[in-house]
Amino acid sequence: MRNPLRPRRLSARRGAVIVEFALVVPFISLLVFGIIDFSRAYGQMNALDSALREGARFGSKIKNINNYDYTTLVKTKVAEYATQYGFSGMDMSRVTVSLTVSSGTNTEFITVTATAQPIPLQVLGKFLGVPAIAVTRSVVFRYECAGLTLSQCI
């Protein structure tokens, strides 16, 4: 039996609130999980930057760069630091190390570059099929012995 004191409109409104809630929740959850995914991707990008920076710093301190396989040494350091900083899935085949030589044979700068490193969006990738973000980063350090002879550098 219907309560005569209760207005009819109020009881009809109760069902509309549930429907509105059901329509809005997917969009709000997509927004929240998108923010979480992109913040995790930003953290991965910072870890990649830090690993490249540490590898370039290590390479810039090698005293006699011509006597070593500096590319392998720097790539090994980049891989170590990427693991320490929590960058998962570092593809070392996409990391390059190059030297900028000026004024004859004097090395000026060392450049470490990661080209098209994939950073996955884990939640959005699983549910919506969003592909991984391809990030290219480059770090340049001045070689510590730049402008010095080998005897001055050591």
PAVO-949019 format. One record per residue (C-alpha): residue number from 1; residue in one letter; x, y, z. Coordinates in Angstrom, 2 decimals, m for minus. Example, Ala and Ser with C-alpha at 12.3 -4.5 7.8 and 13.67 -1.06 7.14 Angstrom:
BEGIN
+-----+---+---------+---------+---------+
|   k | r |       u |       v |       w |
+-----+---+---------+---------+---------+
|   1 | a |   12.30 |   m4.50 |    7.80 |
|   2 | s |   13.67 |   m1.06 |    7.14 |
+-----+---+---------+---------+---------+
This chain:
BEGIN
+-----+---+---------+---------+---------+
|   k | r |       u |       v |       w |
+-----+---+---------+---------+---------+
|   1 | m |    0.00 |    0.00 |    0.00 |
|   2 | r |    1.24 |    3.44 |   m0.89 |
|   3 | n |    2.05 |    5.94 |    1.85 |
|   4 | p |   m0.21 |    8.97 |    1.31 |
|   5 | l |    2.28 |   11.33 |    3.00 |
|   6 | r |    5.09 |   10.54 |    0.56 |
|   7 | p |    4.99 |   12.48 |   m2.70 |
|   8 | r |    4.94 |   10.40 |   m5.84 |
|   9 | r |    7.79 |   12.29 |   m7.57 |
|  10 | l |   10.36 |   11.43 |   m4.91 |
|  11 | s |    9.97 |    7.69 |   m5.35 |
|  12 | a |   10.35 |    7.98 |   m9.14 |
|  13 | r |   13.56 |   10.02 |   m8.67 |
|  14 | r |   15.29 |    7.23 |   m6.72 |
|  15 | g |   15.66 |    5.06 |   m9.81 |
|  16 | a |   17.12 |    7.91 |  m11.86 |
|  17 | v |   19.98 |    8.39 |   m9.39 |
|  18 | i |   21.06 |    4.77 |   m9.83 |
|  19 | v |   20.97 |    5.09 |  m13.62 |
|  20 | e |   22.99 |    8.33 |  m13.54 |
|  21 | f |   25.51 |    6.71 |  m11.23 |
|  22 | a |   25.85 |    3.73 |  m13.57 |
|  23 | l |   26.44 |    6.06 |  m16.52 |
|  24 | v |   29.04 |    8.26 |  m14.79 |
|  25 | v |   31.16 |    5.63 |  m12.97 |
|  26 | p |   32.91 |    4.23 |  m16.09 |
|  27 | f |   34.08 |    7.68 |  m17.13 |
|  28 | i |   35.30 |    8.58 |  m13.67 |
|  29 | s |   37.16 |    5.27 |  m13.32 |
|  30 | l |   38.71 |    5.75 |  m16.78 |
|  31 | l |   39.90 |    9.19 |  m15.71 |
|  32 | v |   41.33 |    7.90 |  m12.41 |
|  33 | f |   43.11 |    4.91 |  m13.98 |
|  34 | g |   44.39 |    7.13 |  m16.80 |
|  35 | i |   45.95 |    9.47 |  m14.25 |
|  36 | i |   47.51 |    6.52 |  m12.43 |
|  37 | d |   48.87 |    5.01 |  m15.67 |
|  38 | f |   50.35 |    8.25 |  m16.95 |
|  39 | s |   51.94 |    9.03 |  m13.59 |
|  40 | r |   53.58 |    5.59 |  m13.61 |
|  41 | a |   54.77 |    6.20 |  m17.18 |
|  42 | y |   56.19 |    9.56 |  m16.09 |
|  43 | g |   58.06 |    7.82 |  m13.27 |
|  44 | q |   59.47 |    5.29 |  m15.78 |
|  45 | m |   60.56 |    8.18 |  m18.02 |
|  46 | n |   62.35 |    9.82 |  m15.08 |
|  47 | a |   64.08 |    6.52 |  m14.29 |
|  48 | l |   65.22 |    6.29 |  m17.93 |
|  49 | d |   66.55 |    9.86 |  m17.79 |
|  50 | s |   68.41 |    9.11 |  m14.56 |
|  51 | a |   69.96 |    5.92 |  m15.95 |
|  52 | l |   71.15 |    7.73 |  m19.08 |
|  53 | r |   72.54 |   10.58 |  m17.00 |
|  54 | e |   74.50 |    8.21 |  m14.76 |
|  55 | g |   75.85 |    6.32 |  m17.77 |
|  56 | a |   76.99 |    9.56 |  m19.43 |
|  57 | r |   78.55 |   10.75 |  m16.16 |
|  58 | f |   80.46 |    7.48 |  m15.87 |
|  59 | g |   81.65 |    7.74 |  m19.48 |
|  60 | s |   82.79 |   11.32 |  m19.02 |
|  61 | k |   85.16 |   10.24 |  m16.24 |
|  62 | i |   87.03 |    7.56 |  m18.22 |
|  63 | k |   90.56 |    8.98 |  m18.33 |
|  64 | n |   91.98 |    7.44 |  m21.52 |
|  65 | i |   88.87 |    6.76 |  m23.55 |
|  66 | n |   90.83 |    5.41 |  m26.52 |
|  67 | n |   92.16 |    2.43 |  m24.53 |
|  68 | y |   88.72 |    1.12 |  m23.53 |
|  69 | d |   85.57 |   m0.12 |  m25.19 |
|  70 | y |   83.71 |    2.87 |  m23.76 |
|  71 | t |   80.44 |    1.97 |  m25.51 |
|  72 | t |   80.13 |   m1.36 |  m23.70 |
|  73 | l |   81.20 |    0.16 |  m20.38 |
|  74 | v |   78.66 |    2.98 |  m20.60 |
|  75 | k |   75.84 |    0.68 |  m21.76 |
|  76 | t |   76.56 |   m1.65 |  m18.83 |
|  77 | k |   76.31 |    1.28 |  m16.41 |
|  78 | v |   73.06 |    2.46 |  m18.02 |
|  79 | a |   71.58 |   m1.05 |  m17.63 |
|  80 | e |   72.71 |   m1.23 |  m13.97 |
|  81 | y |   71.20 |    2.12 |  m13.08 |
|  82 | a |   68.00 |    1.44 |  m15.04 |
|  83 | t |   67.50 |   m1.66 |  m12.89 |
|  84 | q |   68.29 |    0.28 |   m9.70 |
|  85 | y |   65.90 |    3.09 |  m10.56 |
|  86 | g |   63.11 |    0.66 |  m11.43 |
|  87 | f |   62.97 |    1.05 |  m15.21 |
|  88 | s |   61.67 |   m2.30 |  m16.37 |
|  89 | g |   62.17 |   m3.51 |  m19.89 |
|  90 | m |   65.26 |   m1.52 |  m20.91 |
|  91 | d |   66.11 |   m2.44 |  m24.51 |
|  92 | m |   69.88 |   m1.94 |  m24.69 |
|  93 | s |   69.92 |   m2.34 |  m28.48 |
|  94 | r |   68.20 |    1.07 |  m28.62 |
|  95 | v |   70.86 |    2.79 |  m26.52 |
|  96 | t |   73.70 |    4.50 |  m28.37 |
|  97 | v |   76.87 |    6.12 |  m27.07 |
|  98 | s |   78.74 |    8.66 |  m29.17 |
|  99 | l |   81.65 |   11.03 |  m28.75 |
| 100 | t |   81.84 |   14.54 |  m30.13 |
| 101 | v |   85.39 |   15.18 |  m31.28 |
| 102 | s |   86.61 |   18.68 |  m32.04 |
| 103 | s |   89.99 |   20.29 |  m32.68 |
| 104 | g |   91.72 |   17.25 |  m34.10 |
| 105 | t |   91.55 |   14.23 |  m31.82 |
| 106 | n |   90.38 |   15.87 |  m28.62 |
| 107 | t |   87.08 |   14.52 |  m27.29 |
| 108 | e |   84.72 |   17.26 |  m26.10 |
| 109 | f |   81.39 |   15.62 |  m25.24 |
| 110 | i |   79.91 |   12.17 |  m24.64 |
| 111 | t |   76.28 |   11.63 |  m25.66 |
| 112 | v |   74.10 |    8.75 |  m24.47 |
| 113 | t |   70.80 |    8.35 |  m26.32 |
| 114 | a |   67.87 |    5.96 |  m25.87 |
| 115 | t |   65.78 |    5.90 |  m29.04 |
| 116 | a |   62.12 |    4.82 |  m29.05 |
| 117 | q |   62.20 |    3.10 |  m25.64 |
| 118 | p |   58.73 |    1.63 |  m25.00 |
| 119 | i |   57.01 |    2.68 |  m21.78 |
| 120 | p |   53.84 |    0.60 |  m21.34 |
| 121 | l |   50.55 |    1.93 |  m20.00 |
| 122 | q |   49.60 |   m1.14 |  m18.02 |
| 123 | v |   45.95 |   m0.57 |  m17.08 |
| 124 | l |   44.87 |    1.36 |  m20.18 |
| 125 | g |   46.82 |   m1.05 |  m22.37 |
| 126 | k |   45.01 |   m4.09 |  m21.01 |
| 127 | f |   41.48 |   m2.72 |  m21.05 |
| 128 | l |   41.52 |   m0.29 |  m23.97 |
| 129 | g |   44.44 |   m1.55 |  m26.04 |
| 130 | v |   46.41 |    1.70 |  m25.69 |
| 131 | p |   49.92 |    1.08 |  m27.10 |
| 132 | a |   53.12 |    1.75 |  m25.20 |
| 133 | i |   54.56 |    5.25 |  m25.36 |
| 134 | a |   57.80 |    5.39 |  m27.38 |
| 135 | v |   60.19 |    7.79 |  m25.66 |
| 136 | t |   63.49 |    9.12 |  m27.03 |
| 137 | r |   65.87 |   10.71 |  m24.56 |
| 138 | s |   69.41 |   12.02 |  m24.89 |
| 139 | v |   71.99 |   13.15 |  m22.32 |
| 140 | v |   75.19 |   15.06 |  m23.11 |
| 141 | f |   78.10 |   15.40 |  m20.67 |
| 142 | r |   81.33 |   17.27 |  m21.17 |
| 143 | y |   84.30 |   14.91 |  m21.21 |
| 144 | e |   86.47 |   15.65 |  m18.16 |
| 145 | c |   89.72 |   15.54 |  m20.09 |
| 146 | a |   88.46 |   17.84 |  m22.85 |
| 147 | g |   91.22 |   20.23 |  m23.92 |
| 148 | l |   93.89 |   18.39 |  m21.97 |
| 149 | t |   96.68 |   16.15 |  m23.14 |
| 150 | l |   96.82 |   12.59 |  m21.85 |
| 151 | s |   99.63 |   13.44 |  m19.43 |
| 152 | q |   97.63 |   16.35 |  m18.02 |
| 153 | c |   94.47 |   14.29 |  m17.64 |
| 154 | i |   95.98 |   11.45 |  m15.63 |
+-----+---+---------+---------+---------+
